[in-house]
Amino acid sequence: MVKELKNYDFTLVITPILLTAFGIVMIYSASMVLAVVEGHESTHYLIRQIQWFALALAGFITTSIFPYKYYQKLIKMIVLVIVALLAGVLIFGNTANNAKSWFDFGPVSLQPAEFAKLGLIIYLASVYSKKQNYINEFNRGVLPPLILTAIILALIVQQPDIGTAAIIFLIACTVIFSSGIRFKHLFILALVGLALVALAIPNMVTDERISRFAGAYQPFENPDDDGYHLIQSYLAIGDGGLIGEGLGQGVQKLGYLLEPHTDFIMAVIAEELGFVGVVIVVGMLAIIVLRGLFIARKCSDSFGALLAIGISSMVATQTFINLGAISGLLPITGVPLPFVSYGGSSLLVMMIAMGIMNNIAKSVKKKEQEPVPVNKEGTKNNVFRNRGGRTWERENRSIRF
């Protein structure tokens, strides 16, 4: 058992747990007054997030033990469940914030689009790893997985949840690029994507979305309406300075910031813990992303490498969009900050993803410890040597990383 534990990547065990624990503290600070105003106890959101953390931790442990290669055998079931959930939420889902994105089961709410992120990563990693021998053939190697990706994106846009759709689109682009397809095929896909976006824009443009863009890029033109929430975020960030006002001492969370415990939790962190607090949180998220990419680079099989790249891109993309919204770089889209923001579905998916990443890391370490015979001819580019001088052979692949 002790020997097995040594194979885990403790950076990817400790960092997500510390981030989540820190997030729980900040959720309590950000939501105390909000909970009371809504008619709950001040600890309402705190207790619910702790409960979700317990479930997420169980998911993390389970997926860190479950061999990641078996997901390839479950692809059909994963795809069917994702599509069924996304279609079902459009019919039976609960509407919140003008989006039909949630299933309500009494006190528990689930957001299928969050699970679609991880499910699509597994699907794309599996399909493109199997197509490595003919990845340069567009019709056979590149196009088929894009059909399902387009269906998933269309279902999410119909909710509408543009923020999550953007994250999934960028994740898909990252996995597709990393799979090793030709640059001319990437260029073709980019042109097709731009054409589809141009066709979709007239149907997607609404007064609410126009106001979000105006609020992001011209907040002071209408400070009491479109730009109000971003200006409050600026005030929170500005008031925090270097070391902040002190934990629990923030003012903007007292009815000024929109969703201070979810979308704008980083603004609360900036106000209460200052620039130092922001750097620590962003630094820990960067560690997770970079560690995931390092594991992908070391992984000896295409599926594991693409899976690690996809999970890393999910954390990176979601972080970028959340921070972009609170800083005015991007419109407000309702995307939570990974591990830190309040939200059970997001936390559960992120911790499950970290469990999968740990299982990949464990496989990499075991592979390094069990060298295989290496042919002398034609294998030079596929041979890797660990610190002990042992050699092992990487699967022939065209992963661009």
N, C-alpha and C positions, 0 to 999 in steps of 0.2 A: 504493500500500500504506500509506504514511504517512497519507494523507488518510483512508483507511478506518479506521485505528487511532484517529484522533481522535474517531470517532463512538462508540467504546465508553465505557461508564460505568466509569471506573477505580476508583471507590469500590467497585463490585461485582466488580471484578477483584482488587484488592489485599486488601480486607477478608477475604473467604472464604479466600484463600490464607494470609494471616497467621494467621487463626484455626486453620486446619488445621495449619500448621507449629508453632504453639504447642501445639496438641493432641497432636501427635506427641511433643514434648518431655515433656509431662505424662503421656502414656501410658507412656513409658519409665520415668519416675520412679515411677508408680503400680504398674507391673507387674513390675519387676525381681525382687522377692522372690517374687511369685506365680508367675512363669514357672519359677523354679528349683524351687519346691515341687512344681510340676506335672511336673517332669522335663525341662524345656526349658532352653535357654540363656537367660541374663538378657535378651538382646536379642530374644527370640522375638516378642513382640508389637510391638516397635518395628519390626523388619524387615517384618513382615506389614502393618503400617499404612502404611509407606513404599511398599510395593508397591501397596497399594490407592490411595494418593494419586497415584501415577503413572498408574494406570488412570483415576482420577477426573479428573485434570487433562486427560487425552486426551478424556474425555467432555465436560468443560467447554469445551475449545477447539472441539470438533466442533459442539456445540449453540449456541455463540456465533456460529458461522458459518452454520449451517443456518437458513434463514428460518422463523420461528416460525409463519407462516400456513400452511405446508405441513402442519403437524400436523392441521389440519382435514380434510385429504384422507386421513389415516392413521387416523382415529378408529375405524373398524370393526376394523382390525387391532389397534390398541392395546387396545380393549375385549376382543377375543377372547383376546389374549395374557394380559391380566390375569386374566380369569376362569379360563382354562385353568391358569395357574400356581397360583392360589389353590385351585382344585379339586384339582390334582395334588399339592400339598403335603400335603393331607389324606390322600392315598392312599400316596404314595411318600416323603413328607418324613421328616426325622429329628426325633426328639423330644429336646428340651433344656429343662430347667427346667419340666417338666410341660406343655410346649406343642409341638405338632407344626407348627413354623413355618419349618423350614429344609430346603433341598436341599443335600446334601453331595456335592461332586464332588472327592473326594480331599482335598487340602489347602484347597480353596476351598469356602466355604459362602455360599449366597445366601438372602436372606429376601424372598420374593415380596411380602409385605405392604408393604415399604418402597417397592417400585416401584409398587404399587397406589395409594399416596398421590399420586404425580405423575401417573400415568395417569388417575386420577379427576379431578384438577384440569383436565387437558387436555380430558377428555370434557365435564365440566360447563361449562367456559368456552366450548367450541365449540358445544354444544347451546343454551345460554342466549343466546349472542350471535346465533344464528340465529333465536331466538324473540323478539327485541326488539319486533317489530311487534305481537305479540299476547301479550306477557309478562303482561298483566293478566287473561288468560283461564286459569283454574286448570287445567281438564282438558286444554287444548291446549298451554298455555305453561309450566306449572309441573310438572305431575304426571309426565309420561313419564320424564324423567331420574332421578326419585327411585326408580323401580323398580330400575334397575341399581345405584344407590347402596345400596339395601337389600340386594340380592343380595351385593354386595361385603362389606358390613358383616357379613352373616350368615356368609359363608365365613370371615372373619377371627375372628369370635366363636367359631366351631366349633374353632379351633386349640387352645386358646383364647388369644387375644392381645387382652385388653381394653384395654390401653394404646394400641395402634395403632388399634384400632377407635374409641376415643374421639377420637384425633387426626383420623382420617378423617371422623368425624361432625361435629366442629367445623369442619374445613376446608369440608365440604360446606355447612354452615349459613352460613358466611361468604360463599361464592361465591353461594349462592342468595339471601341477603339483598342482596348487592351487585348482583345482576342487575336489581333494580328491581321485583320483584314487590310486589303490594299488601300492606299491613300486615295486612289481614284474612285474606289467604291465609297470611301468616306465623303469625298467631294460630292458624289451623286446623292448620297443620303442627306447631306447638308442642304443641297438644292431642293430636294423633295420636301424636307422638313420646313424650309422657309416658305415654299409654295403653299403647303398645308396651313401653316400659321397665318399666311396672308389671306387665305380663303376663310379661315375660322374667325379672324378678327372682327368682321362685321357682326357676327352672331354673338360674340363674347363681350362686345363693348356694351356696358350698361352705365347708367348714371353713377352707381355705387363704385364701379371700378374706375371710372374717370375721376371721381372724387378721391380715390386712394392714390392715384398717380399725382393729382394736384397736391394732395396732402404731403406726399413724399418729396416732391421736387419744388413746390412753391408753398411751403407751410405758412409763411408769414403773409401771404396774400389773403388768407381767410383764417386767421388764428383762432377764431371762436367756433369753427366748424371743421372744414377739411383738414386743416393743419394742427388742430388742437392736440391730438394725442402725440404727435411727433414732437411738438414744442414742449409738452410735459416731459417727454423722454429726454430732450436736450437739457431741460432744467435739472432733472435728476442726475444726469451724467455730469453736468457742470458743477452742481453743488457738492458732488462727492470729492472732487479734487484728487489728491494723491492717496490719502488713507481713509477717506470717507467720514461720514457723520457719526459712525458707530452702529453696530448691529442693533436693529430694531428702532433706530432713531430717524429713519427716513420719513419724509413728509409727502412725497409725490404718490405714494401708495395709498394715501388716505382719501381716495375718491377722485384723484386727478389722473393717474395712469390707467389706461385701458388694460384689463386683465393683468394686473401686476404679478400674479403668481404663475402665469403661463407665458404669454407672448412677450411681455415686457419685464420678465424677471431679471434680465441682465441690467436693465436700467435701475432696478432696486438694488442690485449688487453694487453697481457703480456708485449710487448715492450713499449707501451705508458702509461699504468697504473700500470705496475709491478705486483709483487706477490699479492699485496693488491687487485688489480682489479680482478685478476683471482679467488682469494678466495671468493670475493663478488659474482661473477657470479656463481661459482660452488655451493656456499652456498645457493643461491636463487633457483637454480635448485634442490638441495637436499631438500629444504623446500617443494617444489611442490611434489616431489616424496614421501616424508615421510608423508605429509599431505594426499595424496591420499591413502596411505596404512592405515593410521589412519581411514579414512572414510570407507574403505573396512572392517576394523575390526568392526566398529560400525554398519554397514549396516545390516538390519534385513532380507534381502532376498538374495538368491544366485546370481541372475542376477546382481543386483547392486554391490555386493561385487566383483564378477569376473570382471565386467566392470571397476570398480575403480582400481583393481589390474592390469588389462591389460593396462589401460591408464598410470598408474604409471610406469609400466615396459617399455612402449614405450618411455617415457621421459628419463628414466634411461639408457636404452640400447643405444639410439641414442646419448646421452651425452657421454657415455663411449667410443663408437666407434669413435666419433669425436675427443675427447681428446686423445684417443689412437693413432690416426693417426698423430696428430701434435707432439706427444712426442716420436714416434718411437716404441711404444708398439704394434701397429697394422699397417698393410699396409694402404696406402692412398686409401680410397674407395669413396670419394666424398660425405660423409654424413654430412649434415649441423648441426650446433649446435642449439638445440631447442630454439625458440623465438629470438635468437640473430643473426644468420646468415641471409644473404640476400636470399630470395626465397619465392615467394607467396604461392605456394602449401603447403610447409612445415608449414609456419606461419598460414595459414588458417586452416589446419588440427589440429594443436596444440591448437589454440584458440577455435575451435569447441569442441575439447576433454575437454578443461578446462570448457567450458560451461556445458557439460554433467556431469563432476565431481561435479560442483556446484549444479546441479539439484539433484544428488544423496545425496549430503551433506544436501540440503534443506529437502529432504525426511526423512533423518535420524533425523534431528532436530524436524520435525513435529511428527515423530513417538514417540520420547521421550516425547513430550508434550501431547500426546494423549494416556494415558495408557489404556490397555485392561485387562479384567479379567484374572487372572492366576489360573489355576487349581493347587490344592495342591499336586496332585500325578503325578509323572513322568515328571515334567517340570522344575526341579531345574536347570538343565544345560542350559536351554533355556531362563531363566529369567534374565533380566538386570535391574539395578536400576540407575536412573539418580540422579543428585545432589539434586533434590527436594524430593527424597525418593520415587518417583513414579516408578512403575514397568511396563515393557512391555515385550512381548514374541517374541523371535527370531524364524524365520522359521526353521524347522528341516532341517539341511544341513550338508554336510561333507566337507565344504570348509577348505583347509589346510592353515589357516592363523589366 
